[in-house]
Amino acid sequence: MVRVLELFSGIGACSQALTNLNIPHEIVDAVEIDKYAIQSFNAIHGTNFEPQDITQWDKPLENIDLLLHGSPCQDFSVAGKQKGGDQNSGTRSSLMYETLRIVGRVRPRIVIWENVKNLLSEKHKHNFDAYIQAMGALGYQSKYKVLNAKDYGIPQNRERVFTVSVLGPNDFEFPDPIPLERCLGDMLELFPDEKYFLKPSQIGNLTMQNPEVAYCIDANYWKGTNLKQYLEKRRRQVVRVGGLYDKPNNRHQAGSVFDPQGVCATLSTMQGGNQEPIVIGPPQIRRLTPKECWRLMGFPNDAFDRAKAAGVSDTQLYKQAGNSICVAVLEAIFRKLIM
């Protein structure tokens, strides 16, 4: 039985991955301040946790096998304001140091940290290095690597740095990539609600990025390759075929329209209205549904359905998907680490 402590738990990607792998586990605690996220967590995992402020968390837990934390990334992300995560700075990303406090208290056997790739940039790497050094001082050996969801069976271009720290010797090796057999179109619902379809006035603003694009095959596919090789390469790319609000050469995700034969762009929290990715045909241009976004994070349909049935709004369901950790990537890690 794996005893799990999830910090910044969100909707419980860690517990979902363990469930998917049929690994017996006990969720000792889920620390999450967002009341809607913990509402979904409870609906999915059959728990009854309350929202908790990690800065106030100080429970005397023992015998923790696995601690997973996806501390806030907004101040490290290239999509954010780059405020950083220096200790005592008061930024959301500086909450990573609360994890170090808790690790020192409960001494889990394994600690996994997930965050944005930009944490390793010149501007922010001093915080990453400080974390590794502090974990070392606590007796942990750490290994890290940038992993992409599309390398582990999920058609989303989502790069995140994963750090695996083991108390004592660490012989863990990160999982090798696997062929991607699904594209964005494979994740779509057959009969989405009409409210997700764009209005004719919105579609009228669509500008095509490349007039040669014809669904998934452009006029240059034959150059230097055959059709099968071309389609395999295309399947692993984010293919932007147009935009609603911007000029053709502007590749900002908001308002971009993506080809379902490629992979999805990185899901953000999708807040602020009309931020969710848009997909073209068939039958017409529409926004991804919350369930599709959850699928693109590796959550099964029944997990989404339980959260939806608990009364969580579309706005929060979108946010929860974008804030989560890709379940399939965690499954690949756990296969090497636990099984």
Phi, psi and chi 1 to 4 in degrees:
 res  aa     phi    psi   chi1   chi2   chi3   chi4
   1 MET       -  120.3  177.4   70.1   68.6      -
   2 VAL   -88.5  119.1  177.8      -      -      -
   3 ARG   -90.3  120.0  -73.7  170.6   53.1   82.8
   4 VAL  -115.3  134.9 -179.6      -      -      -
   5 LEU  -119.5  118.1  171.5   59.2      -      -
   6 GLU  -105.4  117.2  -68.5 -161.8   55.2      -
   7 LEU  -101.0  143.6  -53.9 -176.9      -      -
   8 PHE    50.2   52.2  -48.7   99.6      -      -
   9 SER   -68.6  -25.7   63.5      -      -      -
  10 GLY    57.2 -130.1      -      -      -      -
  11 ILE   -97.0    7.2   52.9 -179.3      -      -
  12 GLY    87.4   50.7      -      -      -      -
  13 ALA   -61.6  -37.2      -      -      -      -
  14 CYS   -61.5  -52.0  174.8      -      -      -
  15 SER   -64.1  -35.4  -61.7      -      -      -
  16 GLN   -65.2  -40.7 -174.5   65.6   61.4      -
  17 ALA   -63.7  -42.5      -      -      -      -
  18 LEU   -63.5  -40.3  -66.9  170.3      -      -
  19 THR   -62.6  -45.8  -62.8      -      -      -
  20 ASN   -60.6  -31.5  -69.3   -7.6      -      -
  21 LEU   -90.6    2.4  -65.9  173.3      -      -
  22 ASN    58.0   36.0  -64.0  -46.5      -      -
  23 ILE   -90.4  116.0  -63.6  174.9      -      -
  24 PRO   -58.3  131.2  -21.9   33.6      -      -
  25 HIS  -152.2  157.7   62.5  -79.4      -      -
  26 GLU  -124.0  125.3  174.7 -171.2   -1.2      -
  27 ILE   -84.1  100.6  -53.3  171.7      -      -
  28 VAL   -68.9  -40.1  177.8      -      -      -
  29 ASP  -163.9  152.8 -157.1   -0.5      -      -
  30 ALA  -126.8  116.1      -      -      -      -
  31 VAL  -103.7  109.4 -175.5      -      -      -
  32 GLU  -152.1  125.8  171.8   58.2   60.0      -
  33 ILE   -84.3  -21.9 -160.9  169.4      -      -
  34 ASP   -75.7  115.0 -173.2  -39.5      -      -
  35 LYS   -66.2  -28.8   65.7  179.1 -178.0  179.8
  36 TYR   -77.2  -36.6  -60.0  110.3      -      -
  37 ALA   -64.8  -43.0      -      -      -      -
  38 ILE   -71.2  -26.7 -153.0   65.8      -      -
  39 GLN   -62.7  -45.2 -179.1 -179.3   -4.7      -
  40 SER   -67.0  -41.6  -70.1      -      -      -
  41 PHE   -54.6  -49.7 -172.9  107.2      -      -
  42 ASN   -63.1  -40.6  -71.3  -28.5      -      -
  43 ALA   -64.4  -38.1      -      -      -      -
  44 ILE   -74.2  -44.8  -64.9  166.8      -      -
  45 HIS  -103.0    1.3  -55.9  -68.7      -      -
  46 GLY    68.6   33.0      -      -      -      -
  47 THR  -108.4 -178.2   51.0      -      -      -
  48 ASN  -142.0   47.6 -168.0   32.4      -      -
  49 PHE   -79.6  152.3  -64.1  116.6      -      -
  50 GLU  -102.2  157.7  -63.8  -70.3  -24.9      -
  51 PRO   -58.9  140.2  -23.1   33.3      -      -
  52 GLN  -136.0  138.3  -58.6 -179.4   76.9      -
  53 ASP   -87.3  118.1 -177.7  -15.7      -      -
  54 ILE   -62.8  -26.8 -163.6  166.1      -      -
  55 THR   -70.2  -16.6   65.4      -      -      -
  56 GLN  -105.4   -0.7  -55.3  -60.4  -46.9      -
  57 TRP   -77.8  128.4 -167.8   93.9      -      -
  58 ASP  -157.5   51.0 -163.8   29.2      -      -
  59 LYS   -85.3  143.7  -63.8 -179.4 -179.3  178.2
  60 PRO   -83.6   66.3   31.2  -34.8      -      -
  61 LEU   -86.5  152.2  -61.0 -178.5      -      -
  62 GLU  -135.8  163.8  -63.6 -179.9  -15.7      -
  63 ASN    56.6   45.5  -58.2  -42.8      -      -
  64 ILE   -86.1  124.2  -56.9  -61.0      -      -
  65 ASP   -84.3  -38.7  -63.8  -59.1      -      -
  66 LEU  -140.3  123.5  173.6   62.1      -      -
  67 LEU  -115.8  124.0 -176.6  154.2      -      -
  68 LEU  -120.1  132.9 -173.5  139.9      -      -
  69 HIS  -136.5  130.6   64.2  114.1      -      -
  70 GLY  -112.1   70.2      -      -      -      -
  71 SER   -59.5  154.5   56.8      -      -      -
  72 PRO   -52.3  135.6  -28.6   36.6      -      -
  73 CYS  -107.5   -5.5   66.0      -      -      -
  74 GLN   -56.3  -36.7  -66.8   92.3  -29.2      -
  75 ASP   -85.1   -5.8  -58.2  -58.8      -      -
  76 PHE  -101.0  -25.5  -66.1  135.1      -      -
  77 SER   -68.8  145.2  173.9      -      -      -
  78 VAL   -65.6  -19.4  -66.9      -      -      -
  79 ALA   -83.6   -9.6      -      -      -      -
  80 GLY   -96.4 -163.2      -      -      -      -
  81 LYS   -96.3    7.6  -64.1 -177.5  179.0 -179.8
  82 GLN    60.1   38.3  -58.9  -73.2  -57.6      -
  83 LYS   -73.8  -17.5  -66.4 -179.4  179.1  179.4
  84 GLY    81.6 -173.7      -      -      -      -
  85 GLY  -138.0   33.9      -      -      -      -
  86 ASP   -59.6  144.1  -69.9   -5.0      -      -
  87 GLN   -58.7  136.0 -168.2  169.1   13.4      -
  88 ASN    67.5   14.9  -59.6  -39.4      -      -
  89 SER   -80.7  -17.6   64.5      -      -      -
  90 GLY    83.6    0.4      -      -      -      -
  91 THR   -76.6  161.4   66.7      -      -      -
  92 ARG   -63.4  -38.0  -70.6  167.1  -66.7 -178.6
  93 SER   -70.5  -20.2  -67.9      -      -      -
  94 SER   -70.8   -8.8   68.3      -      -      -
  95 LEU   -65.5  -11.2  -69.6  171.8      -      -
  96 MET   -55.8  -29.1   58.3  174.9  -87.8      -
  97 TYR   -72.3  -20.6  -71.1   97.6      -      -
  98 GLU   -66.2  -33.6  -68.4  -64.1  -32.2      -
  99 THR   -60.7  -43.5  -64.5      -      -      -
 100 LEU   -60.7  -40.4  -68.4  170.1      -      -
 101 ARG   -60.2  -43.1  174.0 -177.8   64.4   82.8
 102 ILE   -72.9  -39.1  -66.9  170.4      -      -
 103 VAL   -58.4  -43.1  168.3      -      -      -
 104 GLY   -63.0  -26.1      -      -      -      -
 105 ARG   -84.7  -46.1  178.7  177.7  178.6   80.6
 106 VAL   -98.6  -16.4  -55.7      -      -      -
 107 ARG    52.7   58.5  -53.5  -70.5  -70.8  176.4
 108 PRO   -66.7  156.6   25.4  -33.6      -      -
 109 ARG   -71.0  -38.1 -176.6  169.5   60.3   90.0
 110 ILE  -132.6  138.5  -60.6  168.8      -      -
 111 VAL  -126.5  129.7  179.1      -      -      -
 112 ILE  -120.1  130.4  -61.3  177.1      -      -
 113 TRP  -121.6  130.4 -178.9   26.7      -      -
 114 GLU  -118.0  135.7 -178.2  -99.6   15.5      -
 115 ASN  -157.8  177.0 -145.4  -74.1      -      -
 116 VAL   -70.4  153.1  -67.7      -      -      -
 117 LYS   -59.1  -31.8  177.6 -177.1  176.7 -178.3
 118 ASN   -67.4  -10.8 -158.9   48.6      -      -
 119 LEU   -59.0  -25.6  176.1   58.7      -      -
 120 LEU   -89.8    2.5  -58.9  179.0      -      -
 121 SER   -71.8  164.8   68.1      -      -      -
 122 GLU   -57.5  -34.8 -177.2  177.9   -3.2      -
 123 LYS   -69.2  -31.9 -178.7  178.9  178.5   65.4
 124 HIS  -117.8   -7.5  -58.7  -60.1      -      -
 125 LYS   -64.7  -22.2 -165.8  170.8 -174.9  -66.7
 126 HIS   -62.3  -30.1   64.9  -78.8      -      -
 127 ASN   -73.1  -38.8  -81.7  -57.8      -      -
 128 PHE   -62.9  -46.2 -180.0   79.9      -      -
 129 ASP   -62.0  -37.8  -68.0  -19.8      -      -
 130 ALA   -63.7  -38.0      -      -      -      -
 131 TYR   -63.7  -48.3  173.6   88.3      -      -
 132 ILE   -60.6  -42.7  -62.1  -64.4      -      -
 133 GLN   -65.3  -41.5  -67.8  168.6    7.1      -
 134 ALA   -66.2  -39.5      -      -      -      -
 135 MET   -64.0  -38.8  -70.3  -66.6  -71.9      -
 136 GLY   -61.7  -40.5      -      -      -      -
 137 ALA   -65.0  -25.5      -      -      -      -
 138 LEU   -86.4   -2.4  -69.1  169.9      -      -
 139 GLY   101.6   13.2      -      -      -      -
 140 TYR  -102.4  138.8  -70.2   84.1      -      -
 141 GLN  -100.4  131.2  -67.5 -174.1    8.9      -
 142 SER  -119.3  144.6  -59.3      -      -      -
 143 LYS  -131.2  145.6  -63.8 -177.4  178.1 -179.4
 144 TYR  -140.4  157.0   67.0   93.7      -      -
 145 LYS  -162.8  146.2 -171.4  173.3 -176.6  178.1
 146 VAL   -83.4  122.4  174.3      -      -      -
 147 LEU  -118.0  144.5  -55.2  179.3      -      -
 148 ASN  -113.7  132.2 -164.2  -35.9      -      -
 149 ALA   -54.8  -34.5      -      -      -      -
 150 LYS   -69.6  -12.1   70.7  178.4 -176.7  178.3
 151 ASP   -89.5    1.6  -69.0  -31.5      -      -
 152 TYR  -134.2   32.3  -61.0   95.6      -      -
 153 GLY    95.8   -3.3      -      -      -      -
 154 ILE  -108.9  124.1  -64.0  -65.7      -      -
 155 PRO   -79.0   62.8   29.1  -34.8      -      -
 156 GLN  -137.8  131.6 -179.0 -168.1  167.3      -
 157 ASN   -83.6   87.5 -174.6   45.6      -      -
 158 ARG  -129.9   99.5 -172.3 -178.3 -171.0   85.7
 159 GLU   -92.2  128.3  -70.5 -175.5  -57.5      -
 160 ARG  -140.1  146.9  -66.1  -68.4 -174.9  -93.8
 161 VAL   -91.2  127.2   56.9      -      -      -
 162 PHE  -111.1  129.5  -73.3   81.8      -      -
 163 THR  -117.2  123.0  -56.2      -      -      -
 164 VAL  -112.0  116.6  175.8      -      -      -
 165 SER  -115.4  131.8  -56.1      -      -      -
 166 VAL  -120.6  135.6  177.6      -      -      -
 167 LEU   -73.3  106.8 -170.6   57.4      -      -
 168 GLY   101.2 -158.5      -      -      -      -
 169 PRO   -58.7  141.4  -22.8   33.4      -      -
 170 ASN  -124.3  102.7 -175.0   -6.6      -      -
 171 ASP  -104.2   16.4   60.6   -2.7      -      -
 172 PHE   -66.5  139.6  171.7   73.8      -      -
 173 GLU  -123.2  132.9  -63.1  -65.8  -22.6      -
 174 PHE   -65.4  148.1  -78.6   94.2      -      -
 175 PRO   -67.9  146.1   25.7  -34.9      -      -
 176 ASP   -74.1  150.4  -65.7  -33.4      -      -
 177 PRO   -62.6  155.2  -20.5   32.5      -      -
 178 ILE  -121.7  156.8   62.0  174.0      -      -
 179 PRO   -60.0  140.9  -22.1   33.9      -      -
 180 LEU   -88.2  117.4 -177.4   61.9      -      -
 181 GLU  -105.6   -3.1  -62.6  179.5  -10.3      -
 182 ARG  -123.8  153.1  -66.1 -176.3  -69.8 -179.5
 183 CYS  -118.6  176.5   61.0      -      -      -
 184 LEU   -54.1  -40.6  172.8   56.8      -      -
 185 GLY   -59.8  -28.2      -      -      -      -
 186 ASP   -71.1  -14.3  -65.8  -38.6      -      -
 187 MET   -97.2   -2.0  -46.4  -58.8  -79.2      -
 188 LEU   -83.2  147.4  -57.3 -177.0      -      -
 189 GLU   -73.1  148.6  -63.9 -173.3   66.2      -
 190 LEU   -74.5  -37.0  -68.2  177.7      -      -
 191 PHE  -132.8   70.6  -56.2  105.6      -      -
 192 PRO   -68.6  154.3   27.1  -35.0      -      -
 193 ASP   -62.0  144.8 -168.4  -72.5      -      -
 194 GLU   -60.0  -22.6  -68.7 -176.8    1.1      -
 195 LYS   -66.3  -16.7   67.0 -178.7  179.9  180.0
 196 TYR   -87.4   -9.7  -59.8  109.4      -      -
 197 PHE   -82.2  143.4  -70.3   91.7      -      -
 198 LEU   -73.4  148.7  -90.7   60.5      -      -
 199 LYS   -76.0  154.0  -61.3  176.3 -178.2  178.4
 200 PRO   -54.3  -35.2  -27.5   35.4      -      -
 201 SER   -65.6  -33.7   58.8      -      -      -
 202 GLN   -72.7  -43.0  -66.4  172.8  -61.7      -
 203 ILE   -62.8  -30.0  -62.9  174.5      -      -
 204 GLY   -64.7  -19.3      -      -      -      -
 205 ASN   -89.5   -0.9  -65.8  -31.6      -      -
 206 LEU   -67.2  128.4  176.0   64.5      -      -
 207 THR  -112.9  134.0   56.9      -      -      -
 208 MET   -83.5  133.6  -63.1  -56.0  -67.7      -
 209 GLN   -69.1  -38.3  173.8   70.2   15.8      -
 210 ASN  -144.6  108.6 -177.9   -6.6      -      -
 211 PRO   -64.2  -12.3   23.8  -34.0      -      -
 212 GLU   -83.4  -12.8  -67.2 -179.4  -22.1      -
 213 VAL   -69.1  125.6  170.0      -      -      -
 214 ALA  -125.0   88.4      -      -      -      -
 215 TYR    63.9  -83.7 -157.5   48.5      -      -
 216 CYS  -129.0   -5.7   73.7      -      -      -
 217 ILE  -116.0  117.6  -56.8  175.5      -      -
 218 ASP   -97.3  177.4   64.9   32.5      -      -
 219 ALA   -70.3  -13.8      -      -      -      -
 220 ASN  -105.8   12.1  -64.4  -43.3      -      -
 221 TYR   -61.7  -27.1   82.2   84.7      -      -
 222 TRP   -82.2   -8.7   48.0  -91.4      -      -
 223 LYS   -74.1  109.8  -68.9 -176.2  178.2  179.2
 224 GLY    79.2    8.2      -      -      -      -
 225 THR  -157.6  171.2 -173.5      -      -      -
 226 ASN  -101.9  173.5   59.3   39.7      -      -
 227 LEU   -61.5  -42.3  177.5   58.9      -      -
 228 LYS   -62.7  -45.3 -178.7  176.0 -176.5  -64.5
 229 GLN   -65.2  -38.6  -69.5  172.7  -32.7      -
 230 TYR   -61.6  -47.2  169.3   80.3      -      -
 231 LEU   -65.5  -36.4  -67.5  176.4      -      -
 232 GLU   -64.5  -41.1  -72.2  175.7   -9.8      -
 233 LYS   -67.3  -44.0  179.4  179.4  178.8 -178.8
 234 ARG   -62.2  -36.5 -178.6   91.7  171.7 -159.7
 235 ARG   -61.9  -24.6 -176.0 -179.8  -71.9 -109.7
 236 ARG   -95.9    6.3  -64.9 -175.2   59.0   82.4
 237 GLN  -111.6  149.0  -63.6  175.7  -25.8      -
 238 VAL   -78.7  115.2  176.2      -      -      -
 239 VAL  -107.2  107.4 -177.4      -      -      -
 240 ARG   -93.5  120.6 -177.8 -173.4 -174.0  -83.4
 241 VAL  -105.0   -7.1  -64.2      -      -      -
 242 GLY   177.3  179.9      -      -      -      -
 243 GLY  -145.0  151.0      -      -      -      -
 244 LEU   -92.3  -37.1  -64.9  179.7      -      -
 245 TYR  -117.5   -3.3  -39.4  123.0      -      -
 246 ASP  -125.9  174.5   50.2    2.2      -      -
 247 LYS   -73.1  157.1  -62.9  178.8 -179.1  179.0
 248 PRO   -55.6  -30.6  -26.4   34.9      -      -
 249 ASN   -91.7    3.8   62.0  -10.1      -      -
 250 ASN   -91.0  118.0 -173.6  -23.3      -      -
 251 ARG  -104.3   22.4  -53.9 -171.8   73.2   81.6
 252 HIS   -61.7  142.2 -168.1  -82.6      -      -
 253 GLN   -65.2  -39.6 -179.3  171.7  -30.1      -
 254 ALA   -62.3  121.8      -      -      -      -
 255 GLY    85.7   -6.7      -      -      -      -
 256 SER   -73.5  147.6  -69.9      -      -      -
 257 VAL  -115.0  127.5 -177.9      -      -      -
 258 PHE  -111.7  148.1  -60.9  104.9      -      -
 259 ASP   -78.3  126.9 -171.2  -30.1      -      -
 260 PRO   -67.9  -10.6   24.4  -34.2      -      -
 261 GLN   -84.9   -4.5  -63.4  -57.2  -51.8      -
 262 GLY  -101.6 -156.0      -      -      -      -
 263 VAL  -107.6  163.6  -58.6      -      -      -
 264 CYS   -78.3  147.0 -174.2      -      -      -
 265 ALA   -66.4  165.0      -      -      -      -
 266 THR   -58.6  127.6  -55.4      -      -      -
 267 LEU   -74.3  128.1  -65.5 -179.3      -      -
 268 SER   -97.0 -169.8   66.5      -      -      -
 269 THR   -72.2  -13.5   58.0      -      -      -
 270 MET    58.4   36.2  -64.0  168.0  -81.5      -
 271 GLN   -93.0  160.5  -68.2  176.4  -83.0      -
 272 GLY   100.0    1.6      -      -      -      -
 273 GLY    88.6  126.8      -      -      -      -
 274 ASN    56.3   37.8  -60.1  -29.3      -      -
 275 GLN  -100.6  -12.3  -64.6  -71.6  -41.7      -
 276 GLU   -69.3  148.1   53.7  -86.9   13.2      -
 277 PRO   -58.4  151.3  -25.1   35.1      -      -
 278 ILE  -113.7  137.4  -57.6  167.2      -      -
 279 VAL  -120.0  144.6   63.9      -      -      -
 280 ILE  -101.9  127.8 -172.1  167.4      -      -
 281 GLY    48.1  167.1      -      -      -      -
 282 PRO   -84.4  164.0   31.1  -32.0      -      -
 283 PRO   -86.6  -17.8   31.1  -34.7      -      -
 284 GLN  -161.2  179.1   65.8 -172.8   69.6      -
 285 ILE   -72.7  132.9  -60.2  171.1      -      -
 286 ARG  -154.0  168.1   64.4  172.9  178.0   83.0
 287 ARG   -84.8  150.2  -54.0 -175.4 -170.6  -76.9
 288 LEU   -62.5  143.7  -67.3 -176.5      -      -
 289 THR   -83.4  162.2   69.3      -      -      -
 290 PRO   -57.0  -39.7  -26.2   35.5      -      -
 291 LYS   -63.3  -39.5  176.3  177.2  -82.5 -169.3
 292 GLU   -63.8  -38.2  -69.1  164.1  -12.0      -
 293 CYS   -65.7  -38.7  -68.5      -      -      -
 294 TRP   -65.6  -39.8  -82.0   49.8      -      -
 295 ARG   -60.4  -38.7  -71.8  174.4  177.0  175.5
 296 LEU   -72.6   -6.9  -74.4  162.1      -      -
 297 MET  -103.3    4.4  -66.3  -56.6  -61.6      -
 298 GLY    88.5    8.4      -      -      -      -
 299 PHE   -84.2  138.3  -78.3   86.5      -      -
 300 PRO   -71.9  161.1   27.2  -34.2      -      -
 301 ASN   -57.8  -39.2  -70.3  -23.2      -      -
 302 ASP   -67.2  -29.7   62.9  -23.7      -      -
 303 ALA   -65.7  -45.8      -      -      -      -
 304 PHE   -62.3  -45.0  173.4   85.1      -      -
 305 ASP   -60.3  -36.4  -67.8  -18.7      -      -
 306 ARG   -68.7  -39.9  -73.6 -165.3  -70.4  -89.6
 307 ALA   -65.6  -43.5      -      -      -      -
 308 LYS   -62.1  -42.3 -178.3   71.1  173.0  177.8
 309 ALA   -67.1  -21.8      -      -      -      -
 310 ALA   -78.4   -1.6      -      -      -      -
 311 GLY    94.5   14.7      -      -      -      -
 312 VAL   -75.6  133.4 -178.7      -      -      -
 313 SER   -75.3  162.4   68.3      -      -      -
 314 ASP   -56.8  -42.5  -86.1   12.0      -      -
 315 THR   -56.6  -45.2  -62.5      -      -      -
 316 GLN   -73.4  -34.8  -65.3  -59.9  -35.3      -
 317 LEU   -65.2  -39.9  -68.4  167.9      -      -
 318 TYR   -61.9  -48.4  -81.2  126.0      -      -
 319 LYS   -59.4  -42.1  177.2 -177.5  175.4 -178.3
 320 GLN   -65.8  -36.1  -70.2  164.1   14.5      -
 321 ALA   -64.9  -49.0      -      -      -      -
 322 GLY   -65.1  -28.1      -      -      -      -
 323 ASN   -86.1  -10.0  -84.8  -25.3      -      -
 324 SER   -82.0  175.9 -172.0      -      -      -
 325 ILE  -103.0  141.9  -57.9  172.1      -      -
 326 CYS   -65.5  119.5 -178.2      -      -      -
 327 VAL   -62.4  -39.2  174.0      -      -      -
 328 ALA   -64.1  -35.2      -      -      -      -
 329 VAL   -67.2  -42.1  177.8      -      -      -
 330 LEU   -63.2  -38.6  -71.2  177.0      -      -
 331 GLU   -59.0  -45.4  -71.8  179.0   31.4      -
 332 ALA   -61.9  -39.2      -      -      -      -
 333 ILE   -66.3  -44.7  -69.8  172.9      -      -
 334 PHE   -66.2  -32.1  -69.1  158.9      -      -
 335 ARG   -61.2  -34.5  -73.6 -170.3 -173.5   97.2
 336 LYS   -86.2  -26.1  -58.8  -86.9  -73.4 -172.2
 337 LEU   -97.8  -35.2 -172.2   63.2      -      -
 338 ILE  -116.9  -41.3  -61.1  174.8      -      -
 339 MET   -76.4      -  -62.5 -177.0   71.8      -
